[in-house]
């Protein structure tokens, strides 16, 4: 019997903004969808209606997210980021503008030696995104 292939899924923990974030992210990519959202009910332990566990896809990649009802002394960090290979400069600029709004610029869009066109931002939820123009053959 062949063992099932291991699945590795990016898991994002928010504190009350999971649904807002996944709705925003799925609006940015054509091949994106919300697969499932389970919510806390009145019995908790999280606030009623908040995201207990959600699964969504962006460009064919699956993600999971939650609203943690426990406050933590940490958040997202740019040392782990979502890397997006963009097919065009137009796509890169659109994503960069949308993700940077309300967030913070880490590297402006431009040629940085390792890429013809690259930009790096933290979005308004604190998630870090590296946007790279795919190399042309």
C-alpha positions, 0 to 999 in steps of 0.5 A, spaced: 500 500 500 502 506 498 502 512 503 498 518 501 502 524 499 504 529 505 500 535 505 503 542 507 498 547 508 499 555 510 495 556 516 494 563 518 492 565 525 488 572 526 485 575 532 478 577 530 479 578 522 480 572 519 473 572 515 475 579 512 482 577 510 480 571 507 474 575 503 480 580 501 485 575 499 480 571 495 478 578 491 485 579 489 486 572 485 482 569 479 483 562 481 480 563 488 475 560 492 472 559 499 471 552 500 469 552 507 468 556 514 466 553 520 464 558 526 463 558 533 456 558 536 454 561 542 457 555 546 464 558 544 469 558 546 470 563 541 466 569 540 459 567 536 460 567 529 467 568 529 471 563 524 473 557 528 476 554 521 476 556 514 479 553 508 480 557 502 484 557 495 488 562 492 491 560 485 490 553 486 494 553 493 490 551 499 490 555 505 487 555 512 485 560 517 482 561 524 480 567 529 484 565 535 480 567 541 486 567 545 490 573 545 498 572 543 504 576 544 506 575 537 503 576 530 505 575 523 513 577 521 516 578 514 521 572 515 515 568 513 511 571 507 507 569 501 511 569 494 507 570 488 510 569 481 506 574 477 505 573 469 505 581 468 507 587 470 500 589 470 498 584 475 504 585 480 502 592 480 495 591 482 496 586 487 502 590 490 497 596 490 491 592 493 496 589 499 500 595 501 493 599 502 493 600 509 499 595 510 506 597 509 512 597 504 518 593 505 521 593 498 518 598 493 516 595 486 523 595 482 529 592 479 533 589 485 538 585 481 535 578 483 529 580 479 527 585 473 520 587 477 519 585 484 516 588 490 515 586 498 509 588 502 506 587 509 498 587 508 493 591 513 493 584 517 500 583 518 501 578 512 507 579 508 507 578 501 513 578 496 511 579 488 515 577 483 515 578 475 515 571 472 522 570 468 521 570 461 524 565 457 
